[in-house]
Amino acid sequence: MQALLKLSRGVDWLNAQVGRWVIWLILASTVISGVNAIVRKAFNASSNAYLEVQWYLFAASFMLAAGYTLLQGEHVKIDVVSGRLSRRKQVWIDVIGFAFFLTPVCIAVLYYGIPFFLQGWRSGEVSANSGGLIRWPVYLMLPLGFALLLLQGLSELVKRIAFLRGLIEDPTLKKAEKSAEEQLAEEIRRQAERDARA
């Protein structure tokens, strides 16, 4: 079990790093959207590529952060029934959910998503829109995102089983950490301070 917990910590670290950096994709998408709007209004020029890259970045941020969201316990849950149960019963519901719902769904998406991405990559498929982008980078987000979610689901399963066996503290208790938005704001502030000194 200790080896599985060590692996779980590695997966948690990986998804924490992904979540920390993926938020920048949302900022990039927002900046591109703003620049596109200014160029379109000021110079009456635009390209579908600007719109598509925004969609790609948003899709990447959504898909790649799925594992991070699970790590943070921020996925939508229906607590109407489980909220009235004991902590151990709630953890058992998580175990069943991870083992019999999340894992098979992730495996099914990977089973169909990887060939879908490979087909787009080999064919060099391009958007039908004028000035559109190649499609395989956004197709890649599907297997990458679900692979990260699957890994995190397995990590959460290991932690729940370890908790039920009395090996670790309750893994669902939230630690008082800064949110991704707070971390991004702090990083932007630090970068502005570095730029001001330079």
N, C-alpha and C positions, 0 to 999 in steps of 0.2 A: 504493500500500500504506500510505503514511503517513496518508492520510485515513481508511482503514479502521481503522488502529490507533487513531487519535484517536476514532473512533466507538466502538471497542471499549472504550477507557478510559471513555467516557461511560456505556456500558451497565454496565460494572463498577461505576462510582460509583453508578448508579441502584440496582442490586441490593444493593450494600453498604448503602445508606441504608435500603432496604426491610427487609433482614435485621436492621439495627440497631433498627428500630422495631417490627417484627412480634413480637419476643420479648415485648413488653408485652402482646400479646393472650393469650399463655399465662398471664401473671400475672393478667390480668383474668379469664380463665376460671377460674383456681384460686380467686380471691377470691369470684367469684360462686358457685362450687360450695360453698365454705365457708359463706358467708352463707346460701345455700339450705338447707344441712344444719342450721345452727343454728336458722333460722326454722322449719323443719319439725319439729325435735325440741322446741324450746322453746314454740312457739305452735301446733303442729299445723296449720300452714298452708303451702301451697306452690302453685306454678303450673308448668305445663309450659313456660311461657315461659322460666323460669330454666334449665331443662334444655336447651331449644333454643338459647338464646343461648350457652351453653357450647359446644354442638356447632358453632354458627356461628363462634365465635371460634377454636376449635381447627381447623376446616376452613380458615378464613382464614389462620391461622398456617402451616399445612401447605402450602397451595397457594401463598401469596405468597412463602414462603421457598424454594421449589424452585429459583429462579434463583440465589439467594444460596448455597444449598447446592452448586450446580454451580460457582459462582465459587470457593468455598472448597475444591473438590475432595473433598467429603465424600459424594458419591453412592457407592452400592455398586458395586464393580468386582470382576471375577473375574480375579485376577492369576496364576492357576495357570500359564497359558501365557505371557501377555505379560510377566510378571515376569522371564522368562528371556531376553527379547529385548533388543536394543540400545535405547537411548533413542530414536533416530530411528524405529525400527520401532514402538515403543510410541506415539509421536506419530502415526505413520501410521494406526495402529489407531483412535486418537481421531478423526482427520480423517474416516475412513470412518464411524465411529459417529455423529459429529455430522452429517455430510452425508447419510447414507443411512438412518439410523434415527431419531435424535432429531428432526431437522427435519421429516421427513414425519409423524411421530406428532403433534408439536405442531400442525402445520398441520391435520391431520385433526381433532384435538380442538377447535381453534378453529372449523373449518368447521361442526361439529355443535354445539359449545358455545355459540356466540354466538346462533344462533336459539333454542336452548333457554332461555337467559337472557332474551332479548327476549320470548318467549312468556310466561314466568312474570311478567315485569315488566308487560306489557300486560294480562294477565288478573288481576293482583293476587292470584295464588294464595296461599292461606293454608294452614298446616299443618292436617291433619285432627284433630290433638290438641286437646283442650279448652284454651283459653287459648294456643294455638299462635301462632307468628309468621308474618309474610309470608315467602315463600320466595325472592323474587328476590335479596335481598342475598347469600345463600349461593350461589345459582346464578351470580352475577356472579364469584365467586371462581374458578370453573373457567376462563373465558376470560382473566381477569386473570393468574392463576397460570401458565397455559400460554403466554401472551404474554411474560411475564417470563422464563420458562424458554427459550422460543424465542430471544429476544434474547440471553440469556446463552450459549446454544448457538452462535449465530452469532458472538458475541464470542470464545468459546473457539476456534472454527474459525479465525477470523482470526489469533488469537495462535499457534495451532499452525502455520499456513502461514507466518507471519512467522518463527517459530523455524526451520522447515525451510529457509527461504531465508537464514538467518543474520542476520536483521535485529534480533532480540531474544534475550534470555536465555531459558532454559527456563521457560515459563509455569506448569509444574506444580510447580516448587519452592515449597515453602511458606515464607512469611515468618513470622517469630516475632511474631505478633500475638495480642492477647487474643481469646479466644473470645467468642461472643455472651453466654454465661452470665457470663463474667468482666466484660464490659462492663456488663451489667445490674446485677450486684452492685455495681460501682463507681458506677454512676449512682444506685442506691438509697442507697448510703453518702453520696454527695455531697448528695443531697436531704435526708437525715436531718440532716446537718451544717448545711445551710441552714436547716432548720426549727428546729434547736436554737438557732441564733443569733438567729432572729426572735422 
